[in-house]
Amino acid sequence: MVRRKIIILFVCLLAAVGSVFPSALFGRVESFSGRLTRVSSSGEELLAAGDIILEQDVLQLDEGSLAVIRLSAGSV
């Protein structure tokens, strides 16, 4: 009985921690040539190498540009 309560408490704590971080990490800008922009309701933001990309981010890459993004799963 006590073990079951501990497991339920643990699951509830995991759910609470997950709700604090609503945006899942998608990846990180490794390198790019040209212009890479994050588009949001508050405007546009130029990205640089090392910037973090979140799952809900909308990215815009100018024609002829190239971007390398290392995904959080480890692939590029």
N, CA, C and O atoms as a DFTB+ gen file, in Angstrom:
304 C
 N C O
     1  1       0.818      -1.187       0.000
     2  2       0.000       0.000       0.000
     3  2       0.867       1.258       0.000
     4  3       0.613       2.180      -0.775
     5  1       1.870       1.306       0.844
     6  2       2.762       2.460       0.915
     7  2       3.558       2.581      -0.388
     8  3       3.787       3.682      -0.889
     9  1       3.965       1.452      -0.916
    10  2       4.725       1.447      -2.169
    11  2       3.885       2.034      -3.304
    12  3       4.399       2.805      -4.114
    13  1       2.621       1.685      -3.371
    14  2       1.724       2.188      -4.401
    15  2       1.570       3.706      -4.273
    16  3       1.558       4.412      -5.282
    17  1       1.454       4.209      -3.051
    18  2       1.324       5.646      -2.831
    19  2       2.591       6.380      -3.264
    20  3       2.517       7.474      -3.825
    21  1       3.732       5.790      -3.008
    22  2       5.007       6.397      -3.413
    23  2       5.084       6.461      -4.940
    24  3       5.519       7.469      -5.497
    25  1       4.668       5.399      -5.610
    26  2       4.692       5.385      -7.075
    27  2       3.745       6.441      -7.635
    28  3       4.094       7.146      -8.582
    29  1       2.556       6.554      -7.062
    30  2       1.590       7.562      -7.520
    31  2       2.145       8.964      -7.294
    32  3       2.006       9.832      -8.156
    33  1       2.769       9.192      -6.149
    34  2       3.373      10.486      -5.849
    35  2       4.486      10.803      -6.847
    36  3       4.594      11.938      -7.313
    37  1       5.307       9.817      -7.177
    38  2       6.393       9.992      -8.126
    39  2       5.858      10.366      -9.511
    40  3       6.400      11.258     -10.163
    41  1       4.811       9.697      -9.956
    42  2       4.198       9.996     -11.254
    43  2       3.621      11.411     -11.256
    44  3       3.767      12.132     -12.243
    45  1       2.981      11.809     -10.186
    46  2       2.437      13.165     -10.085
    47  2       3.539      14.213     -10.119
    48  3       3.378      15.261     -10.745
    49  1       4.651      13.942      -9.456
    50  2       5.780      14.871      -9.476
    51  2       6.378      14.990     -10.872
    52  3       6.743      16.086     -11.299
    53  1       6.479      13.875     -11.584
    54  2       6.982      13.919     -12.956
    55  2       6.064      14.743     -13.848
    56  3       6.538      15.511     -14.685
    57  1       4.763      14.591     -13.677
    58  2       3.802      15.363     -14.467
    59  2       3.922      16.853     -14.148
    60  3       3.827      17.688     -15.048
    61  1       4.129      17.189     -12.884
    62  2       4.265      18.591     -12.491
    63  2       5.529      19.202     -13.077
    64  3       5.505      20.338     -13.552
    65  1       6.621      18.470     -13.050
    66  2       7.878      18.962     -13.616
    67  2       7.737      19.121     -15.120
    68  3       8.252      20.089     -15.680
    69  1       7.062      18.211     -15.782
    70  2       6.848      18.302     -17.225
    71  2       6.027      19.504     -17.619
    72  3       6.239      20.072     -18.690
    73  1       5.094      19.905     -16.778
    74  2       4.257      21.061     -17.107
    75  2       4.998      22.378     -16.920
    76  3       4.588      23.398     -17.474
    77  1       6.082      22.374     -16.149
    78  2       6.883      23.583     -15.960
    79  2       7.658      23.903     -17.234
    80  3       7.913      25.070     -17.531
    81  1       8.031      22.877     -17.983
    82  2       8.784      23.035     -19.228
    83  2       7.879      22.694     -20.404
    84  3       7.939      21.576     -20.917
    85  1       7.032      23.642     -20.846
    86  2       6.076      23.336     -21.902
    87  2       6.711      23.147     -23.267
    88  3       6.122      22.482     -24.120
    89  1       7.892      23.707     -23.507
    90  2       8.538      23.612     -24.801
    91  2       9.614      22.541     -24.776
    92  3      10.557      22.605     -23.988
    93  1       9.461      21.570     -25.638
    94  2      10.446      20.503     -25.704
    95  2      11.648      20.969     -26.522
    96  3      11.492      21.642     -27.541
    97  1      12.826      20.611     -26.075
    98  2      14.056      20.936     -26.787
    99  2      14.084      20.172     -28.102
   100  3      13.896      18.955     -28.111
   101  1      14.313      20.856     -29.200
   102  2      14.370      20.221     -30.506
   103  2      15.810      20.034     -30.947
   104  3      16.173      18.976     -31.461
   105  1      16.638      21.064     -30.747
   106  2      18.034      20.962     -31.153
   107  2      18.780      22.261     -30.921
   108  3      18.311      23.165     -30.230
   109  1      19.971      22.321     -31.529
   110  2      20.845      23.489     -31.382
   111  2      21.439      23.791     -32.749
   112  3      21.814      22.884     -33.492
   113  1      21.519      25.082     -33.072
   114  2      22.117      25.496     -34.338
   115  2      23.610      25.206     -34.265
   116  3      24.314      25.768     -33.426
   117  1      24.095      24.329     -35.144
   118  2      25.515      23.989     -35.137
   119  2      26.300      24.975     -36.007
   120  3      27.334      25.498     -35.590
   121  1      25.802      25.216     -37.203
   122  2      26.433      26.191     -38.095
   123  2      25.430      26.572     -39.182
   124  3      24.440      25.874     -39.399
   125  1      25.696      27.677     -39.855
   126  2      24.849      28.066     -40.971
   127  2      25.568      29.093     -41.826
   128  3      26.490      29.773     -41.375
   129  1      25.129      29.187     -43.056
   130  2      25.611      30.246     -43.943
   131  2      24.377      30.973     -44.445
   132  3      23.357      30.344     -44.727
   133  1      24.456      32.258     -44.557
   134  2      23.295      33.032     -44.975
   135  2      22.575      33.601     -43.775
   136  3      23.197      34.105     -42.840
   137  1      21.255      33.516     -43.810
   138  2      20.435      34.132     -42.758
   139  2      19.421      33.122     -42.238
   140  3      18.622      32.587     -43.007
   141  1      19.452      32.863     -40.944
   142  2      18.526      31.949     -40.275
   143  2      17.739      32.754     -39.248
   144  3      18.320      33.394     -38.371
   145  1      16.401      32.718     -39.365
   146  2      15.537      33.557     -38.538
   147  2      14.509      32.710     -37.809
   148  3      13.946      31.776     -38.379
   149  1      14.264      33.045     -36.530
   150  2      13.168      32.450     -35.757
   151  2      11.996      33.426     -35.849
   152  3      12.125      34.603     -35.512
   153  1      10.845      32.913     -36.314
   154  2       9.667      33.753     -36.493
   155  2       8.670      33.427     -35.385
   156  3       8.319      32.266     -35.176
   157  1       8.214      34.471     -34.671
   158  2       7.233      34.266     -33.607
   159  2       6.219      35.402     -33.641
   160  3       6.341      36.328     -34.444
   161  1       5.234      35.329     -32.782
   162  2       4.208      36.375     -32.727
   163  2       4.791      37.713     -32.282
   164  3       4.214      38.763     -32.563
   165  1       5.922      37.681     -31.595
   166  2       6.544      38.928     -31.140
   167  2       7.526      39.499     -32.158
   168  3       8.129      40.544     -31.913
   169  1       7.693      38.829     -33.293
   170  2       8.574      39.346     -34.340
   171  2       9.567      38.302     -34.814
   172  3       9.384      37.104     -34.600
   173  1      10.615      38.774     -35.458
   174  2      11.662      37.903     -35.983
   175  2      12.945      38.096     -35.182
   176  3      13.248      39.192     -34.711
   177  1      13.692      36.996     -35.041
   178  2      14.956      37.040     -34.299
   179  2      15.999      36.302     -35.117
   180  3      15.804      35.139     -35.470
   181  1      17.116      36.976     -35.425
   182  2      18.206      36.310     -36.133
   183  2      18.871      35.314     -35.196
   184  3      19.138      35.624     -34.035
   185  1      19.134      34.125     -35.703
   186  2      19.782      33.099     -34.892
   187  2      21.274      33.052     -35.182
   188  3      21.730      33.443     -36.257
   189  1      22.013      32.571     -34.213
   190  2      23.463      32.423     -34.334
   191  2      23.841      30.987     -33.988
   192  3      23.040      30.243     -33.423
   193  1      25.055      30.611     -34.330
   194  2      25.548      29.282     -33.982
   195  2      25.494      29.116     -32.466
   196  3      25.904      30.009     -31.724
   197  1      24.994      27.985     -32.014
   198  2      24.888      27.703     -30.591
   199  2      23.521      27.990     -30.010
   200  3      23.231      27.570     -28.889
   201  1      22.660      28.705     -30.752
   202  2      21.314      29.000     -30.248
   203  2      20.480      27.729     -30.155
   204  3      20.639      26.809     -30.959
   205  1      19.600      27.688     -29.177
   206  2      18.734      26.526     -28.940
   207  2      17.444      26.691     -29.731
   208  3      16.859      27.772     -29.783
   209  1      17.015      25.587     -30.346
   210  2      15.766      25.545     -31.099
   211  2      14.775      24.723     -30.286
   212  3      15.084      23.612     -29.853
   213  1      13.576      25.278     -30.082
   214  2      12.530      24.565     -29.368
   215  2      11.534      23.971     -30.357
   216  3      11.459      24.397     -31.509
   217  1      10.779      22.995     -29.900
   218  2       9.868      22.252     -30.759
   219  2       8.865      23.147     -31.486
   220  3       8.560      22.893     -32.651
   221  1       8.347      24.180     -30.835
   222  2       7.309      25.010     -31.430
   223  2       7.878      26.153     -32.273
   224  3       7.105      26.903     -32.870
   225  1       9.200      26.310     -32.341
   226  2       9.806      27.399     -33.105
   227  2       9.564      27.227     -34.599
   228  3       9.595      26.119     -35.133
   229  1       9.320      28.361     -35.259
   230  2       9.198      28.393     -36.713
   231  2      10.457      29.062     -37.237
   232  3      10.765      30.196     -36.872
   233  1      11.188      28.350     -38.102
   234  2      12.442      28.868     -38.627
   235  2      12.280      29.248     -40.086
   236  3      11.530      28.620     -40.833
   237  1      13.000      30.290     -40.475
   238  2      12.984      30.733     -41.860
   239  2      14.432      30.828     -42.323
   240  3      15.255      31.498     -41.699
   241  1      14.727      30.150     -43.421
   242  2      16.075      30.131     -43.975
   243  2      16.007      30.783     -45.354
   244  3      15.229      30.352     -46.205
   245  1      16.808      31.808     -45.576
   246  2      16.793      32.497     -46.859
   247  2      17.196      31.551     -47.986
   248  3      17.937      30.591     -47.777
   249  1      16.697      31.838     -49.172
   250  2      17.011      31.022     -50.344
   251  2      18.518      31.004     -50.576
   252  3      19.172      32.046     -50.529
   253  1      19.059      29.830     -50.824
   254  2      20.491      29.683     -51.050
   255  2      21.297      29.525     -49.774
   256  3      22.505      29.301     -49.835
   257  1      20.658      29.637     -48.630
   258  2      21.353      29.494     -47.350
   259  2      21.364      28.031     -46.928
   260  3      20.604      27.216     -47.451
   261  1      22.224      27.711     -45.987
   262  2      22.353      26.343     -45.478
   263  2      22.479      26.399     -43.965
   264  3      23.226      27.218     -43.430
   265  1      21.741      25.520     -43.266
   266  2      21.833      25.458     -41.802
   267  2      22.040      24.016     -41.373
   268  3      21.443      23.097     -41.933
   269  1      22.892      23.827     -40.372
   270  2      23.110      22.516     -39.766
   271  2      22.617      22.606     -38.333
   272  3      23.119      23.402     -37.540
   273  1      21.612      21.768     -38.005
   274  2      21.029      21.766     -36.664
   275  2      21.217      20.390     -36.056
   276  3      20.772      19.385     -36.611
   277  1      21.886      20.353     -34.905
   278  2      22.061      19.078     -34.194
   279  2      20.825      18.867     -33.336
   280  3      20.528      19.656     -32.439
   281  1      20.105      17.780     -33.631
   282  2      18.861      17.493     -32.915
   283  2      19.151      16.990     -31.512
   284  3      20.228      16.457     -31.246
   285  1      18.185      17.163     -30.612
   286  2      18.376      16.738     -29.231
   287  2      18.585      15.235     -29.134
   288  3      19.166      14.753     -28.161
   289  1      18.115      14.483     -30.136
   290  2      18.320      13.033     -30.152
   291  2      19.727      12.663     -30.575
   292  3      20.106      11.494     -30.507
   293  1      20.519      13.656     -31.016
   294  2      21.921      13.408     -31.366
   295  2      22.191      13.412     -32.855
   296  3      23.348      13.549     -33.254
   297  1      21.177      13.268     -33.698
   298  2      21.411      13.259     -35.134
   299  2      21.512      14.697     -35.641
   300  3      21.134      15.644     -34.951
   301  1      22.038      14.838     -36.876
   302  2      22.209      16.171     -37.480
   303  2      21.304      16.279     -38.687
   304  3      21.282      17.316     -39.351
